[in-house]
Amino acid sequence: MAVTGHSLSERFSRWQVLASNLKEVGAQPHVAEELAELDGLLAQARALQNQQEHFRAQAREVTAQLEAIAGQGDKVRGRMGALLQGKLGFSSEALLRFGFKPRRPPRRKPKKGTPPAQSTQLAPPEPSTAPADNQPA
């Protein structure tokens, strides 16, 4: 049975299979010393795997705590941004100083096929050439 897995878990499993099978058949004297060494290494490897899993669990807990704190911080930052926008104005350039983007007026492209919009300014009234009836003489 040639196993080719290279992960640590697969390697440790192969060690376990070898050690338990040698113990079942009765270890011969010439492999007893190596079997004892393999058993010791296997015990150390299992202990380190348990420690690694413990640290993984701690890392998951710490990550969850960090994400909760980050969510709370984002909410506080949002409230502070709303306060600043209310005080300074939504389009104030001063918001940039605090890390917020000011609201920009939208830029709209003219529709295709329509002439450009004409000026909305009123032209001054033209002088009238008709005689006025109520003018003082």
PyMOL commands that place a pseudoatom at each C-alpha (Angstrom):
pseudoatom trace, name=CA, resn=MET, resi=1, chain=A, elem=C, hetatm=0, pos=[0.000, 0.000, 0.000]
pseudoatom trace, name=CA, resn=ALA, resi=2, chain=A, elem=C, hetatm=0, pos=[1.861, 3.031, -1.263]
pseudoatom trace, name=CA, resn=VAL, resi=3, chain=A, elem=C, hetatm=0, pos=[0.212, 6.236, -0.097]
pseudoatom trace, name=CA, resn=THR, resi=4, chain=A, elem=C, hetatm=0, pos=[1.378, 9.413, -1.765]
pseudoatom trace, name=CA, resn=GLY, resi=5, chain=A, elem=C, hetatm=0, pos=[-0.344, 12.175, 0.232]
pseudoatom trace, name=CA, resn=HIS, resi=6, chain=A, elem=C, hetatm=0, pos=[1.974, 14.987, 1.258]
pseudoatom trace, name=CA, resn=SER, resi=7, chain=A, elem=C, hetatm=0, pos=[-0.146, 16.873, 3.788]
pseudoatom trace, name=CA, resn=LEU, resi=8, chain=A, elem=C, hetatm=0, pos=[0.894, 16.718, 7.414]
pseudoatom trace, name=CA, resn=SER, resi=9, chain=A, elem=C, hetatm=0, pos=[-2.288, 14.932, 8.377]
pseudoatom trace, name=CA, resn=GLU, resi=10, chain=A, elem=C, hetatm=0, pos=[-1.751, 12.227, 5.743]
pseudoatom trace, name=CA, resn=ARG, resi=11, chain=A, elem=C, hetatm=0, pos=[1.858, 11.761, 6.786]
pseudoatom trace, name=CA, resn=PHE, resi=12, chain=A, elem=C, hetatm=0, pos=[0.917, 11.433, 10.460]
pseudoatom trace, name=CA, resn=SER, resi=13, chain=A, elem=C, hetatm=0, pos=[-1.791, 8.932, 9.527]
pseudoatom trace, name=CA, resn=ARG, resi=14, chain=A, elem=C, hetatm=0, pos=[0.787, 6.807, 7.720]
pseudoatom trace, name=CA, resn=TRP, resi=15, chain=A, elem=C, hetatm=0, pos=[2.985, 6.904, 10.812]
pseudoatom trace, name=CA, resn=GLN, resi=16, chain=A, elem=C, hetatm=0, pos=[0.007, 5.793, 12.925]
pseudoatom trace, name=CA, resn=VAL, resi=17, chain=A, elem=C, hetatm=0, pos=[-0.774, 2.886, 10.572]
pseudoatom trace, name=CA, resn=LEU, resi=18, chain=A, elem=C, hetatm=0, pos=[2.848, 1.706, 10.613]
pseudoatom trace, name=CA, resn=ALA, resi=19, chain=A, elem=C, hetatm=0, pos=[3.161, 1.931, 14.401]
pseudoatom trace, name=CA, resn=SER, resi=20, chain=A, elem=C, hetatm=0, pos=[-0.137, 0.205, 15.172]
pseudoatom trace, name=CA, resn=ASN, resi=21, chain=A, elem=C, hetatm=0, pos=[0.494, -2.605, 12.666]
pseudoatom trace, name=CA, resn=LEU, resi=22, chain=A, elem=C, hetatm=0, pos=[3.976, -3.243, 14.039]
pseudoatom trace, name=CA, resn=LYS, resi=23, chain=A, elem=C, hetatm=0, pos=[2.557, -3.429, 17.561]
pseudoatom trace, name=CA, resn=GLU, resi=24, chain=A, elem=C, hetatm=0, pos=[-0.118, -5.930, 16.438]
pseudoatom trace, name=CA, resn=VAL, resi=25, chain=A, elem=C, hetatm=0, pos=[2.314, -8.361, 14.880]
pseudoatom trace, name=CA, resn=GLY, resi=26, chain=A, elem=C, hetatm=0, pos=[4.811, -7.890, 17.633]
pseudoatom trace, name=CA, resn=ALA, resi=27, chain=A, elem=C, hetatm=0, pos=[7.722, -5.618, 16.981]
pseudoatom trace, name=CA, resn=GLN, resi=28, chain=A, elem=C, hetatm=0, pos=[10.928, -7.358, 16.201]
pseudoatom trace, name=CA, resn=PRO, resi=29, chain=A, elem=C, hetatm=0, pos=[13.899, -6.373, 18.297]
pseudoatom trace, name=CA, resn=HIS, resi=30, chain=A, elem=C, hetatm=0, pos=[15.695, -4.620, 15.443]
pseudoatom trace, name=CA, resn=VAL, resi=31, chain=A, elem=C, hetatm=0, pos=[12.805, -2.116, 14.903]
pseudoatom trace, name=CA, resn=ALA, resi=32, chain=A, elem=C, hetatm=0, pos=[11.797, -1.623, 18.543]
pseudoatom trace, name=CA, resn=GLU, resi=33, chain=A, elem=C, hetatm=0, pos=[14.030, 1.410, 18.997]
pseudoatom trace, name=CA, resn=GLU, resi=34, chain=A, elem=C, hetatm=0, pos=[12.748, 3.128, 15.824]
pseudoatom trace, name=CA, resn=LEU, resi=35, chain=A, elem=C, hetatm=0, pos=[9.157, 2.226, 16.762]
pseudoatom trace, name=CA, resn=ALA, resi=36, chain=A, elem=C, hetatm=0, pos=[9.599, 3.924, 20.132]
pseudoatom trace, name=CA, resn=GLU, resi=37, chain=A, elem=C, hetatm=0, pos=[11.053, 6.999, 18.412]
pseudoatom trace, name=CA, resn=LEU, resi=38, chain=A, elem=C, hetatm=0, pos=[8.163, 7.045, 15.893]
pseudoatom trace, name=CA, resn=ASP, resi=39, chain=A, elem=C, hetatm=0, pos=[5.628, 6.778, 18.734]
pseudoatom trace, name=CA, resn=GLY, resi=40, chain=A, elem=C, hetatm=0, pos=[7.278, 9.748, 20.464]
pseudoatom trace, name=CA, resn=LEU, resi=41, chain=A, elem=C, hetatm=0, pos=[7.269, 11.822, 17.274]
pseudoatom trace, name=CA, resn=LEU, resi=42, chain=A, elem=C, hetatm=0, pos=[3.646, 10.885, 16.623]
pseudoatom trace, name=CA, resn=ALA, resi=43, chain=A, elem=C, hetatm=0, pos=[2.642, 11.983, 20.145]
pseudoatom trace, name=CA, resn=GLN, resi=44, chain=A, elem=C, hetatm=0, pos=[4.453, 15.314, 19.654]
pseudoatom trace, name=CA, resn=ALA, resi=45, chain=A, elem=C, hetatm=0, pos=[2.811, 15.807, 16.257]
pseudoatom trace, name=CA, resn=ARG, resi=46, chain=A, elem=C, hetatm=0, pos=[-0.679, 15.121, 17.660]
pseudoatom trace, name=CA, resn=ALA, resi=47, chain=A, elem=C, hetatm=0, pos=[-0.054, 17.519, 20.558]
pseudoatom trace, name=CA, resn=LEU, resi=48, chain=A, elem=C, hetatm=0, pos=[1.060, 20.248, 18.157]
pseudoatom trace, name=CA, resn=GLN, resi=49, chain=A, elem=C, hetatm=0, pos=[-1.983, 19.624, 15.950]
pseudoatom trace, name=CA, resn=ASN, resi=50, chain=A, elem=C, hetatm=0, pos=[-4.245, 20.035, 18.985]
pseudoatom trace, name=CA, resn=GLN, resi=51, chain=A, elem=C, hetatm=0, pos=[-2.439, 23.255, 19.906]
pseudoatom trace, name=CA, resn=GLN, resi=52, chain=A, elem=C, hetatm=0, pos=[-2.781, 24.488, 16.317]
pseudoatom trace, name=CA, resn=GLU, resi=53, chain=A, elem=C, hetatm=0, pos=[-6.531, 23.804, 16.338]
pseudoatom trace, name=CA, resn=HIS, resi=54, chain=A, elem=C, hetatm=0, pos=[-6.838, 25.641, 19.652]
pseudoatom trace, name=CA, resn=PHE, resi=55, chain=A, elem=C, hetatm=0, pos=[-5.113, 28.686, 18.135]
pseudoatom trace, name=CA, resn=ARG, resi=56, chain=A, elem=C, hetatm=0, pos=[-7.343, 28.487, 15.057]
pseudoatom trace, name=CA, resn=ALA, resi=57, chain=A, elem=C, hetatm=0, pos=[-10.388, 28.582, 17.304]
pseudoatom trace, name=CA, resn=GLN, resi=58, chain=A, elem=C, hetatm=0, pos=[-8.962, 31.587, 19.138]
pseudoatom trace, name=CA, resn=ALA, resi=59, chain=A, elem=C, hetatm=0, pos=[-8.219, 33.308, 15.836]
pseudoatom trace, name=CA, resn=ARG, resi=60, chain=A, elem=C, hetatm=0, pos=[-11.841, 32.776, 14.720]
pseudoatom trace, name=CA, resn=GLU, resi=61, chain=A, elem=C, hetatm=0, pos=[-13.096, 34.297, 17.979]
pseudoatom trace, name=CA, resn=VAL, resi=62, chain=A, elem=C, hetatm=0, pos=[-10.749, 37.280, 17.704]
pseudoatom trace, name=CA, resn=THR, resi=63, chain=A, elem=C, hetatm=0, pos=[-11.731, 37.792, 14.062]
pseudoatom trace, name=CA, resn=ALA, resi=64, chain=A, elem=C, hetatm=0, pos=[-15.414, 37.820, 15.017]
pseudoatom trace, name=CA, resn=GLN, resi=65, chain=A, elem=C, hetatm=0, pos=[-14.700, 40.393, 17.726]
pseudoatom trace, name=CA, resn=LEU, resi=66, chain=A, elem=C, hetatm=0, pos=[-12.715, 42.544, 15.285]
pseudoatom trace, name=CA, resn=GLU, resi=67, chain=A, elem=C, hetatm=0, pos=[-15.543, 42.438, 12.743]
pseudoatom trace, name=CA, resn=ALA, resi=68, chain=A, elem=C, hetatm=0, pos=[-18.066, 43.462, 15.415]
pseudoatom trace, name=CA, resn=ILE, resi=69, chain=A, elem=C, hetatm=0, pos=[-15.882, 46.389, 16.486]
pseudoatom trace, name=CA, resn=ALA, resi=70, chain=A, elem=C, hetatm=0, pos=[-15.350, 47.407, 12.853]
pseudoatom trace, name=CA, resn=GLY, resi=71, chain=A, elem=C, hetatm=0, pos=[-19.122, 47.436, 12.303]
pseudoatom trace, name=CA, resn=GLN, resi=72, chain=A, elem=C, hetatm=0, pos=[-19.648, 49.612, 15.372]
pseudoatom trace, name=CA, resn=GLY, resi=73, chain=A, elem=C, hetatm=0, pos=[-16.871, 51.954, 14.249]
pseudoatom trace, name=CA, resn=ASP, resi=74, chain=A, elem=C, hetatm=0, pos=[-18.420, 52.273, 10.774]
pseudoatom trace, name=CA, resn=LYS, resi=75, chain=A, elem=C, hetatm=0, pos=[-21.758, 53.217, 12.322]
pseudoatom trace, name=CA, resn=VAL, resi=76, chain=A, elem=C, hetatm=0, pos=[-20.157, 55.881, 14.537]
pseudoatom trace, name=CA, resn=ARG, resi=77, chain=A, elem=C, hetatm=0, pos=[-18.185, 57.248, 11.566]
pseudoatom trace, name=CA, resn=GLY, resi=78, chain=A, elem=C, hetatm=0, pos=[-21.405, 57.429, 9.532]
pseudoatom trace, name=CA, resn=ARG, resi=79, chain=A, elem=C, hetatm=0, pos=[-23.189, 59.341, 12.268]
pseudoatom trace, name=CA, resn=MET, resi=80, chain=A, elem=C, hetatm=0, pos=[-20.269, 61.740, 12.600]
pseudoatom trace, name=CA, resn=GLY, resi=81, chain=A, elem=C, hetatm=0, pos=[-20.265, 62.229, 8.822]
pseudoatom trace, name=CA, resn=ALA, resi=82, chain=A, elem=C, hetatm=0, pos=[-23.960, 63.062, 8.897]
pseudoatom trace, name=CA, resn=LEU, resi=83, chain=A, elem=C, hetatm=0, pos=[-23.328, 65.600, 11.654]
pseudoatom trace, name=CA, resn=LEU, resi=84, chain=A, elem=C, hetatm=0, pos=[-20.515, 67.214, 9.681]
pseudoatom trace, name=CA, resn=GLN, resi=85, chain=A, elem=C, hetatm=0, pos=[-22.610, 67.305, 6.515]
pseudoatom trace, name=CA, resn=GLY, resi=86, chain=A, elem=C, hetatm=0, pos=[-25.424, 68.925, 8.451]
pseudoatom trace, name=CA, resn=LYS, resi=87, chain=A, elem=C, hetatm=0, pos=[-23.099, 71.535, 9.930]
pseudoatom trace, name=CA, resn=LEU, resi=88, chain=A, elem=C, hetatm=0, pos=[-20.848, 72.222, 6.914]
pseudoatom trace, name=CA, resn=GLY, resi=89, chain=A, elem=C, hetatm=0, pos=[-23.236, 71.420, 4.062]
pseudoatom trace, name=CA, resn=PHE, resi=90, chain=A, elem=C, hetatm=0, pos=[-23.444, 68.455, 1.751]
pseudoatom trace, name=CA, resn=SER, resi=91, chain=A, elem=C, hetatm=0, pos=[-21.340, 70.045, -0.969]
pseudoatom trace, name=CA, resn=SER, resi=92, chain=A, elem=C, hetatm=0, pos=[-18.739, 71.692, 1.284]
pseudoatom trace, name=CA, resn=GLU, resi=93, chain=A, elem=C, hetatm=0, pos=[-15.134, 71.079, 0.314]
pseudoatom trace, name=CA, resn=ALA, resi=94, chain=A, elem=C, hetatm=0, pos=[-14.279, 71.064, 4.037]
pseudoatom trace, name=CA, resn=LEU, resi=95, chain=A, elem=C, hetatm=0, pos=[-15.703, 67.522, 4.207]
pseudoatom trace, name=CA, resn=LEU, resi=96, chain=A, elem=C, hetatm=0, pos=[-12.616, 66.294, 2.348]
pseudoatom trace, name=CA, resn=ARG, resi=97, chain=A, elem=C, hetatm=0, pos=[-10.515, 67.205, 5.374]
pseudoatom trace, name=CA, resn=PHE, resi=98, chain=A, elem=C, hetatm=0, pos=[-12.461, 64.676, 7.440]
pseudoatom trace, name=CA, resn=GLY, resi=99, chain=A, elem=C, hetatm=0, pos=[-12.423, 61.910, 4.826]
pseudoatom trace, name=CA, resn=PHE, resi=100, chain=A, elem=C, hetatm=0, pos=[-15.894, 62.422, 3.358]
pseudoatom trace, name=CA, resn=LYS, resi=101, chain=A, elem=C, hetatm=0, pos=[-16.708, 63.173, -0.255]
pseudoatom trace, name=CA, resn=PRO, resi=102, chain=A, elem=C, hetatm=0, pos=[-18.737, 66.312, -0.838]
pseudoatom trace, name=CA, resn=ARG, resi=103, chain=A, elem=C, hetatm=0, pos=[-21.811, 65.929, -2.992]
pseudoatom trace, name=CA, resn=ARG, resi=104, chain=A, elem=C, hetatm=0, pos=[-21.127, 67.107, -6.524]
pseudoatom trace, name=CA, resn=PRO, resi=105, chain=A, elem=C, hetatm=0, pos=[-23.805, 68.450, -8.870]
pseudoatom trace, name=CA, resn=PRO, resi=106, chain=A, elem=C, hetatm=0, pos=[-24.676, 65.824, -11.486]
pseudoatom trace, name=CA, resn=ARG, resi=107, chain=A, elem=C, hetatm=0, pos=[-23.252, 66.301, -14.953]
pseudoatom trace, name=CA, resn=ARG, resi=108, chain=A, elem=C, hetatm=0, pos=[-25.758, 65.351, -17.557]
pseudoatom trace, name=CA, resn=LYS, resi=109, chain=A, elem=C, hetatm=0, pos=[-24.963, 64.768, -21.167]
pseudoatom trace, name=CA, resn=PRO, resi=110, chain=A, elem=C, hetatm=0, pos=[-27.285, 66.389, -23.712]
pseudoatom trace, name=CA, resn=LYS, resi=111, chain=A, elem=C, hetatm=0, pos=[-29.601, 64.010, -25.517]
pseudoatom trace, name=CA, resn=LYS, resi=112, chain=A, elem=C, hetatm=0, pos=[-28.571, 63.101, -29.031]
pseudoatom trace, name=CA, resn=GLY, resi=113, chain=A, elem=C, hetatm=0, pos=[-30.527, 64.776, -31.809]
pseudoatom trace, name=CA, resn=THR, resi=114, chain=A, elem=C, hetatm=0, pos=[-31.750, 67.722, -29.765]
pseudoatom trace, name=CA, resn=PRO, resi=115, chain=A, elem=C, hetatm=0, pos=[-30.304, 71.203, -30.229]
pseudoatom trace, name=CA, resn=PRO, resi=116, chain=A, elem=C, hetatm=0, pos=[-28.390, 72.656, -27.297]
pseudoatom trace, name=CA, resn=ALA, resi=117, chain=A, elem=C, hetatm=0, pos=[-30.552, 74.436, -24.776]
pseudoatom trace, name=CA, resn=GLN, resi=118, chain=A, elem=C, hetatm=0, pos=[-31.008, 78.136, -25.408]
pseudoatom trace, name=CA, resn=SER, resi=119, chain=A, elem=C, hetatm=0, pos=[-30.116, 80.741, -22.879]
pseudoatom trace, name=CA, resn=THR, resi=120, chain=A, elem=C, hetatm=0, pos=[-32.769, 81.248, -20.251]
pseudoatom trace, name=CA, resn=GLN, resi=121, chain=A, elem=C, hetatm=0, pos=[-31.918, 84.950, -19.827]
pseudoatom trace, name=CA, resn=LEU, resi=122, chain=A, elem=C, hetatm=0, pos=[-34.592, 87.317, -20.967]
pseudoatom trace, name=CA, resn=ALA, resi=123, chain=A, elem=C, hetatm=0, pos=[-33.645, 89.822, -23.636]
pseudoatom trace, name=CA, resn=PRO, resi=124, chain=A, elem=C, hetatm=0, pos=[-34.147, 93.462, -22.663]
pseudoatom trace, name=CA, resn=PRO, resi=125, chain=A, elem=C, hetatm=0, pos=[-37.390, 94.889, -24.025]
pseudoatom trace, name=CA, resn=GLU, resi=126, chain=A, elem=C, hetatm=0, pos=[-37.045, 96.715, -27.301]
pseudoatom trace, name=CA, resn=PRO, resi=127, chain=A, elem=C, hetatm=0, pos=[-37.919, 100.421, -27.274]
pseudoatom trace, name=CA, resn=SER, resi=128, chain=A, elem=C, hetatm=0, pos=[-41.354, 101.008, -28.605]
pseudoatom trace, name=CA, resn=THR, resi=129, chain=A, elem=C, hetatm=0, pos=[-41.829, 103.408, -31.539]
pseudoatom trace, name=CA, resn=ALA, resi=130, chain=A, elem=C, hetatm=0, pos=[-45.572, 103.809, -31.028]
pseudoatom trace, name=CA, resn=PRO, resi=131, chain=A, elem=C, hetatm=0, pos=[-46.691, 107.059, -29.465]
pseudoatom trace, name=CA, resn=ALA, resi=132, chain=A, elem=C, hetatm=0, pos=[-47.633, 106.823, -25.861]
pseudoatom trace, name=CA, resn=ASP, resi=133, chain=A, elem=C, hetatm=0, pos=[-51.056, 108.180, -24.955]
pseudoatom trace, name=CA, resn=ASN, resi=134, chain=A, elem=C, hetatm=0, pos=[-50.336, 108.984, -21.331]
pseudoatom trace, name=CA, resn=GLN, resi=135, chain=A, elem=C, hetatm=0, pos=[-47.087, 110.849, -21.664]
pseudoatom trace, name=CA, resn=PRO, resi=136, chain=A, elem=C, hetatm=0, pos=[-46.843, 114.267, -20.042]
pseudoatom trace, name=CA, resn=ALA, resi=137, chain=A, elem=C, hetatm=0, pos=[-46.521, 117.129, -22.545]
for i in range(1, 137): cmd.bond("trace and resi %d" % i, "trace and resi %d" % (i + 1))
show_as sticks, trace
zoom trace
